[in-house]
Amino acid sequence: MSRFGAAIGQFLADVRNQKLRTTLTLLGITWGTVAVVVLLAFGVGLEKQTMKRFHGLGDRVVMLFGGTTTRSFEGFPEGRSIRLREHDAWTLAAQIPEIERISPEYSRWNTPVRNGRQVLRPNIAGVWPDYTFMRNVIPDRGGRFINQEDIDNRRRVAVLGNRARDFLFEDEAEDVDVVGRQIMIGATPFTIVGVMMPKQQSSSYSSRDRDRVFIPGSTHHAMFGQLYLNNIVYQTASADASRRAEGRVYEVLGRKYRFDSADEDALGVWDTTEFEKMFEYLFTGFHIFFAIVGTFTLTVGGIGVANIMYVVVRERTREIGIKRSVGARKQDILRQFFIEATSMVLIGGALGFVLSLGLVKLVSFGDMEEFIGAPQVSPTVAIVTMVLLGFVGTAAGYFPARKAAGLDPVECLRQ
């Protein structure tokens, strides 16, 4: 403990004697630490925000569309259009156990939706109750989504996207409850039973849910007489189950519509689990890139520490010779210089970490969160930073310390 205390005391004495040199060296380590922490924190925040916006479309959902065959099959030529019908959804649900939830979906454009003088022409979707869970179309407090009784009785009820609600009732306060009020869809009155909670959504296949109007699928079919579905939405328990279900979907519908189950163009499949994997790979690459950039900056600071320590060794050559001549061992000299170098790295790293936390906190007060997310100093970021600091501190301290310990005492005393 006395040797360690002596090393620390010598380090503090050097700091007092060489204030400018020590300050510049600490700034190098501090800036390197800030680069590592802030870059990784922004990477974590961007990943979480992107995934949050992507999950606005739904969790583990698959959108199934009709396509066009590219192979002849059992006497049928290629180039046939496959059009999906409502009962196809129930056939898939009955024959594919991996499918946990499913909803056919009708879509209708250009039909006016009115409230007084406010007229909107949104995408009007005819859906079934499970749609709310799959697509994260969650009604706000006081409202509800479409239920089975609405389907069975072909009720004229509607759920509004939050921005559709704001437009149709723009003359009223935002906190006014519109549940129970009526709107006109075409020439037919509909009762509002819910308004979607605001959500972030980065992708869609027709329009953003905030701009849509949702009505019971049976009502949509009876009102507009639409023979074919626009698509089917289904959900599985996992990514593996989704891949198995996709193969079975081609088999089941291939038998029904007489197309080759290996003909991928016969159906259009948008599997969000596959896109989520792509995002994961992409952000893994981002994190690695940010870590490399930060590491280079921190390494430059470590090189500065090592260079300063080599200068210190040269300046204190005679001191090293005296210590060796009175009984100090090589290990004592090595320990002394190693502790001095690593202390400098640790102090600079601590300052950098505190400064990084302040910068991350400062950025969180801005308006960038919606676009790039809130940067977060996660445990992973902290661990990576400490590992890098440990590596840089060890390398910056060991080599100058080894040189100091290897000096010949006699040559040292001659200087």
DANOR-V211256 format. One record per run of one state. SS is the DSSP state (H for helix, E for strand, C for the rest). FROM is the first residue (numbers start at 1). TO is the last residue. If there is no record, write none. Layout:
# DANOR-V211256
{{SS FROM TO} {SS FROM TO}}
This chain:
# DANOR-V211256
{{C 1 1} {H 2 17} {C 18 18} {H 19 54} {C 55 60} {E 61 66} {C 67 67} {E 68 68} {C 69 72} {E 73 73} {C 74 75} {E 76 76} {C 77 80} {E 81 81} {C 82 85} {H 86 95} {C 96 98} {E 99 108} {C 109 112} {E 113 115} {C 116 117} {E 118 120} {C 121 123} {E 124 127} {C 128 130} {H 131 134} {C 135 138} {E 139 139} {C 140 147} {H 148 153} {C 154 156} {E 157 160} {C 161 161} {H 162 168} {C 169 181} {E 182 185} {C 186 187} {E 188 196} {C 197 208} {H 209 211} {C 212 212} {E 213 216} {H 217 224} {C 225 230} {E 231 236} {C 237 238} {H 239 257} {C 258 263} {H 264 266} {E 267 271} {H 272 315} {C 316 316} {H 317 325} {C 326 329} {H 330 364} {C 365 368} {H 369 372} {C 373 378} {H 379 405} {C 406 408} {H 409 414} {C 415 415}}
